[in-house]
């Protein structure tokens, strides 16, 4: 872990790295962090999804990384430009917590809807989900290492695990 560069991805943001660099995002409450990677080429991308569907955007110019339906395909394109092979891509994801316990309308169910939307996009692109840590009620920070294909997850008040 010493002397390794960690690229940070903000909320409604995405980026890619090639090992030995690692990639991290924090603040995953109802947001979903999805890592798409090519294990043989050691290339990984991380998308911090805020909302499930770009139709929820309020302006004509949208930030593609904010939404599952636009962000997942855009991240795949970035990875391909960097040399990742579509047939080798795999995914891991975390987040999508139900942060608020009142009400049952769709506006309160953002976490579960984000999870469903990311899964749907990955299925459309034939990218298998290798592991996930989703749902619950606690926030998470994730860091992915393309060298080992391990996703390190720090969950508030629950400790650390690797998937």
N, C-alpha and C positions, 0 to 999 in steps of 0.2 A: 504494500500500500504506500510506502514511502516513495517520494519523487514521482508519483504518477499524476499525470494531468487529468483533472476531472472537468468535463464540459458541463456547465449548468444549463438546464432548460427551464424557462419560466412558465408561468401559467399561460395557457393558450399559445404555446410556442412549440417548436420542434427543432431538432438538430440531429446530425449524424457524427459518428466517430469511427476511427479505425484503431484497433488495438495497437499498442498497449493503453491508449487513452480510454477513460471510462466516462460514462454519462449519467447525470443525476438530475432528479427533480424533487422538489418538496412541496408541501401544501396540498397533497392529494387528500381532499375530504370527499366531496361528491364527485370531484374530477377523477378521471381515469388516466393512468400512465400506461401507455402501451409501447413496448419495445418490439421492434421488428428487426431481425438480424439474419445474416448469412454466416453460419458457424464455421464454414471452411475458409471464407475470405476474411473473417474476423472484422466484419463491418456491422455496425448497429445504429439504428435510429431510435429516437425517443420522442413521442408525441404526448403532450399534456392536454388532454381533451377536457374542455369545460362544459360543453353542451352536446346533446346527441345529434341535432339536426340543424343545418344551416338555414332552414326556413325560419328558425327562431331568431335569426339576426335582424336587427332593427335598421340597418343601413344598407345601401346598395353595394358598397364596397365591404366585403367581408374578409376577416382574418381566417384563412383556410385552416390554420392550426387550432382554432377555437372549437371546431365542430368535428365529430366523429366521421360524418359522411363526406367531408371534404379533406380532412386531415390525414386519414389513413391512406387513401390513394395518393395524396401528395407526398407523404413520407416514403411510400414505395417507389415513386418516381425519383426522389432524391437518392435513395439507396441504389437504384439501377444506374443512375448517372455516375455514382462512385465506384461501380463495378460489381455490385451484388447481383447474384443470379436469381431470377424470379422463382425458379423451381426449387431453390435451396432455402428460401425464406421461411422463418419460423417466428412465432410470437410468444411473448410473455406479457402479462398485464397485472396491474394492482390498482386499488382505489375503489371508487364508486360507493363510498360509504353513505349510509342514510344519516345525514348529519342532524336533521331536525325531526323530532318525533311527533309533531302535531300535524293533524290533517292527513288526508290520503289522496289528494288530488295530484295530477301529473306534475304540477309545478313544485311540489314538495318531494317527488320521487326522482329527482335529477340523477342521483347516484345509480340506482337500478336502471334507469333509462340510458345512461351513458354506457353502462356495461353491455346492455343488449345491443346498442348501436355499434359499439366497437366489434363485438362478436359478429354481427351481421356483415360489417364491412370486410372483416378478415375472411369470413366464409365466402363472400362474393369473389375475393381475390385468391381463393384456395390456399390461404396461409394457415397452417395448423397452429392452434394454441397449445404450447408445450406445458405451460404451468400458469397458474393465476392465484392471486390472493385478493379477492374482491368482496365487496359488501361490508357488513358489520356497521359499526357506528363510530369508528376511530380513524383519525387522520394518519397518513403514511408519508414517508420519504423513501424513494427508491434510487438505487444505483446499480447500473449494469456494467459488467465487465465482458467485452467482446472476446477476450482471450479465453475465458473459461465458460462463457455463455451462462454465467450465474447472475441472478437478479437478487440483490440484497435489499431487504425490506425492513424498515424501522417503523414500527407501529406505536403510536402514542400509548404509554402505560402498558405495553405488551411485549416490549423487547425487540429483538432482531432475529430474522431468519433469512435463509437463502433458498431460492427455488430455481 
